[in-house]
């Protein structure tokens, strides 16, 4: 689980990299679910929420830099 505090300490490029890595991880989990290899389906929900958290912080950073 990615904490918002950790994401806020990164710059915009770091947060973008985090979003991409989370999306890749989420894709892998979806493929595992499709092939009946995923044991803990709750990880799908947590990665989806981590992606949303990172995107929200990224949007805040971009709006802050646009000022």
N, C-alpha and C positions, 0 to 999 in steps of 0.2 A: 504494500500500500504506500503510495506516494503521499507525503504530507505537504500541505499547502505552504508551510513555513519553508520547507526545502526548495520548493519551486519558486517561491518569491525571492530567494537569495540568488537564483540564477539569472543570467541575462536572457533577452528574448531568443537568441539563437540556441541557447541551452534548453530553454523550455520547448522550442520547436523540435529539437532533437529528441527530447523526452516524449513528446506527443507521437513522433514517428515510431519510436521504439515500442511504445505502448500499443500503437495500432498494429504493429507486426506481431506482438505477443498475442493480442486479441484475435488476430486472424488465425494464428497457430492453434489457439484454444478452440476456435470455431471448427477448424478442420478436425481436431481431435474429437470434438463432440459428434461431428458428422460420421466419423468412422468408429464410433462407440468406444473410443479409447480414453475419454475424459472421465475421471473418477469424481472430481469435485466440481460440479457445475456452478457453484457459487463464485468461482474465480472469474467466470464470464462477467458477472455483475460487477465485481470489484474492479476489473480492468476497464469496463465501460465507464464506471464512475471516475476512475483515475484519469481517463482520457478527457472526460468532461471537465474535471477540476483543472487539468493542465491547460485546456483550451480557454477556460474562463480567465485564468491568470495571464495567459498570453494576450488575450484581448484587452485586459486591463493594462498590461505593459505597453501595448501598441497605442492605446488611447492616451496614456500618460505621456508617451514620447511625442505624440502628435500635438500636444499643447504648446 
